[in-house]
Amino acid sequence: MTSSANSANDLFVLFVARRAFALFVNIMTYPLYIIFALAPSIIWLLFYLRKDRHPESNKMVLKVFFLGILAAGLTALLEIGAFKITRILFQPSIFLTIFNLFLIIALLEELFKYLAVKNFVLSHSELDEPIDIMLYLIISALGFAALENLLVLSPIGKTFDFSESLTLSFSRFIGATFLHTLASGALGFFLALSFYFQKNQKKLFLLGLFVAIALHGLYNFAIMEMGRIWDSLIPLMILIGLAVFTTWGFRKLKKLTSVCMVK
């Protein structure tokens, strides 16, 4: 074998070794991305579980959390399909942006977070007081946000960056994850009231769904389309308003517990 052939083999072996090492490093960073992606949801989960005077079983909490994750995956697929259709049917415009943000993203996400609870939890025996409905919708939303965070932090094509991941994880903690939590909490409040005021059950549910969709859509629209200070001020006002409302909602539902058991 000639010296040139040996050099070529050495270069090939070195190339393979470098690629294998890069792949190994990339694989080893995946647990770190998962930790940073889950952290916002886990922190808010621990916070809101303390709101319940009669804690739910860990099995039910994990079940609803994973149902939220599944809902996020299904919603993402539907959103991708819907965006492809709207791009074919409509020219880019502010009206198309509003349609996409409110009637595709906000509507689908709020609806599927709710459906994860409706189809698998509302008839469960562990659901025995109004506050549980609000809490389970929040848990579903946190599972939903966890998958979103993982997709955003996905390390495809790059090595792990601690500073970037920490910054993005924190921004998701106080932003998108908190929004999902509060919007579902607001819907959960109206849904819980609908079991108490059954004559207005549909109206209360639709009102809660409208509030969640409208504020979710406005939050996204402000961040993506508004300039100057509005892209920060409006989302901040929405988060503060929803946080105050959710806190008040928990207190209100605790007072109804003694007279209203969910059946």
C-alpha atoms as one frame of an Amber mdcrd trajectory, in Angstrom:
protein
   0.000   0.000   0.000   1.418   3.388  -0.983   2.007   6.240   1.436  -0.774
   8.272  -0.255  -3.231   5.438   0.337  -2.193   5.228   3.969  -2.699   8.974
   4.346  -6.148   8.725   2.789  -7.088   5.916   5.181  -5.790   7.901   8.144
  -7.843  10.917   7.086 -10.947   8.770   6.673 -10.494   7.193  10.108  -9.972
  10.637  11.640 -13.114  11.920   9.888 -15.197   8.984  11.148 -13.819   9.370
  14.678 -14.676  13.074  14.742 -18.196  12.468  13.451 -18.709   9.652  15.962
 -17.510  11.875  18.801 -19.771  14.737  17.657 -22.716  12.339  17.487 -21.928
  11.001  20.960 -21.763  14.538  22.397 -25.018  15.439  20.657 -26.776  12.368
  22.049 -25.482  13.063  25.544 -26.912  16.584  25.425 -30.471  15.393  24.802
 -31.161  14.774  28.526 -30.057  18.358  29.206 -32.469  19.708  26.602 -35.256
  17.601  28.100 -34.501  18.978  31.571 -34.555  22.580  30.357 -37.735  21.917
  28.341 -39.610  20.288  31.226 -38.442  22.672  33.952 -40.971  25.482  33.237
 -43.911  23.063  33.284 -42.702  21.182  36.367 -42.181  24.376  38.378 -45.654
  25.686  37.565 -47.122  22.229  38.186 -45.693  22.105  41.705 -46.979  25.620
  42.325 -50.555  24.924  41.242 -50.827  21.524  42.917 -50.531  23.378  46.224
 -53.826  25.133  45.448 -55.791  21.933  46.061 -56.719  21.224  49.681 -57.488
  17.621  48.699 -54.509  16.634  46.523 -55.123  14.518  43.446 -53.366  11.183
  43.081 -49.964  11.202  41.413 -51.329   8.699  38.899 -54.059  11.091  37.767
 -51.696  14.066  37.651 -49.228  12.162  35.455 -52.041  10.833  33.278 -53.423
  14.295  32.552 -49.926  15.718  32.045 -49.143  13.090  29.399 -52.544  13.589
  27.803 -51.555  17.237  27.423 -48.331  16.149  25.718 -50.288  13.949  23.301
 -52.701  16.809  22.634 -49.765  19.058  21.748 -48.419  16.540  19.244 -51.780
  16.132  17.543 -52.367  19.892  17.521 -48.978  20.521  15.917 -49.821  18.145
  13.065 -53.199  19.797  12.524 -51.647  23.268  12.567 -49.077  22.287   9.960
 -51.827  20.951   7.701 -54.009  24.021   8.245 -51.144  26.400   7.452 -50.454
  24.591   4.180 -54.103  24.949   3.192 -54.315  28.650   4.060 -51.104  29.369
   2.113 -52.679  27.772  -0.958 -56.061  29.467  -0.606 -55.097  32.965   0.529
 -52.521  35.612  -0.248 -50.345  36.819   2.652 -52.080  39.661   4.485 -52.821
  40.961   7.958 -56.191  39.225   7.797 -54.526  35.875   7.082 -52.182  36.456
  10.014 -55.114  37.164  12.320 -56.938  34.091  10.999 -53.901  31.888  11.600
 -53.141  33.254  15.074 -56.698  33.244  16.405 -58.668  30.602  14.496 -55.923
  28.061  13.912 -53.276  28.338  16.622 -55.285  29.705  19.562 -58.490  27.813
  18.753 -56.864  24.433  18.156 -54.527  24.664  21.138 -57.168  25.743  23.638
 -59.657  23.217  22.279 -57.313  20.236  22.422 -56.038  21.084  25.910 -59.685
  21.005  26.955 -60.492  17.799  25.050 -57.641  15.988  26.813 -59.501  16.617
  30.079 -63.057  16.253  28.790 -62.626  12.833  27.215 -60.562  11.193  29.935
 -61.082  13.068  33.205 -64.494  14.736  33.563 -66.260  11.419  34.129 -63.556
  10.017  36.438 -64.406   9.211  40.049 -61.467  11.271  41.355 -63.072  14.424
  39.975 -65.179  15.250  43.016 -65.067  19.042  43.448 -65.191  22.096  41.132
 -61.602  23.167  41.762 -60.435  19.841  40.282 -61.701  20.862  36.842 -59.660
  24.051  36.863 -56.617  22.213  38.183 -56.770  19.396  35.629 -57.068  21.832
  32.739 -53.955  23.582  34.044 -52.124  20.245  34.287 -53.150  19.413  30.714
 -51.867  22.819  29.592 -48.531  22.233  31.334 -48.099  18.912  29.532 -48.993
  20.670  26.289 -46.423  23.396  26.948 -43.761  20.817  27.881 -43.788  19.320
  24.389 -43.810  22.785  22.824 -40.763  23.705  24.905 -38.975  20.531  23.852
 -39.592  21.318  20.179 -38.360  24.879  20.629 -35.221  23.714  22.447 -34.609
  20.856  20.011 -30.840  20.424  19.493 -31.064  19.426  15.830 -27.860  20.400
  14.083 -26.135  22.072  17.015 -24.331  21.308  20.246 -25.709  22.133  23.656
 -25.418  25.783  24.684 -26.075  26.160  28.421 -26.534  29.937  28.395 -28.848
  29.924  25.373 -30.906  27.027  26.725 -31.229  28.608  30.169 -32.335  31.930
  28.684 -34.859  30.302  26.382 -36.179  28.043  29.128 -36.673  31.010  31.467
 -38.398  33.055  28.759 -40.760  30.126  28.127 -41.357  29.846  31.896 -42.592
  33.419  32.245 -44.086  33.603  28.751 -45.591  30.832  26.631 -45.807  28.193
  29.382 -47.447  30.652  31.773 -49.875  31.753  29.045 -50.947  28.161  28.354
 -51.421  27.619  32.075 -53.486  30.731  32.676 -55.630  30.477  29.539 -56.599
  26.910  30.424 -57.107  27.952  34.027 -59.583  30.625  32.898 -61.444  28.096
  30.756 -61.378  25.655  33.662 -63.000  28.226  35.933 -65.939  28.790  33.590
 -66.230  25.044  32.969 -66.371  24.414  36.722 -69.045  27.086  37.108 -71.056
  25.411  34.359 -71.459  22.335  36.584 -72.805  24.567  39.334 -75.069  26.734
  37.158 -76.290  23.977  34.879 -79.029  26.091  33.284 -76.276  28.190  31.716
 -73.817  25.337  31.206 -73.230  25.822  27.477 -73.049  29.601  27.745 -70.461
  29.456  30.509 -68.335  26.935  28.651 -68.436  28.948  25.414 -67.617  32.134
  27.329 -64.591  30.470  28.905 -63.434  29.075  25.564 -63.845  32.492  23.936
 -61.830  34.217  26.674 -59.014  31.650  26.396 -58.880  31.840  22.584 -59.158
  35.633  22.402 -56.411  36.323  24.949 -54.158  33.567  23.586 -54.530  34.937
  20.069 -54.010  38.538  21.167 -50.871  37.548  23.079 -49.372  35.922  19.971
 -50.488  38.764  17.701 -48.903  41.383  19.940 -45.575  39.555  20.056 -45.444
  38.793  16.337 -47.063  41.816  14.713 -46.943  44.819  17.050 -43.879  46.981
  17.311 -42.410  49.431  19.781 -43.523  48.846  23.363 -46.794  47.070  22.530
 -45.147  43.735  21.761 -44.111  43.590  25.422 -46.779  45.655  27.183 -49.852
  43.846  25.849 -48.527  40.310  26.600 -47.519  41.484  30.078 -50.979  42.933
  30.707 -52.604  39.704  29.511 -50.438  37.557  31.788 -51.011  39.784  34.817
 -54.754  39.980  34.161 -55.077  36.230  33.727 -52.915  35.547  36.780 -55.135
  37.743  38.943 -58.275  36.161  37.481 -56.965  32.619  37.986 -56.027  33.327
  41.601 -59.482  34.775  42.228 -61.043  31.800  40.414 -59.374  29.284  42.704
 -60.638  31.154  45.757 -64.138  31.368  44.301 -64.296  27.645  43.506 -63.055
  26.688  46.970 -66.128  28.417  48.390 -68.379  26.384  46.077 -66.812  23.070
  47.058 -69.054  22.508  50.051 -72.233  22.902  48.009 -71.212  21.592  44.606
 -69.692  18.186  43.986 -69.007  17.325  40.371 -70.877  14.230  39.254
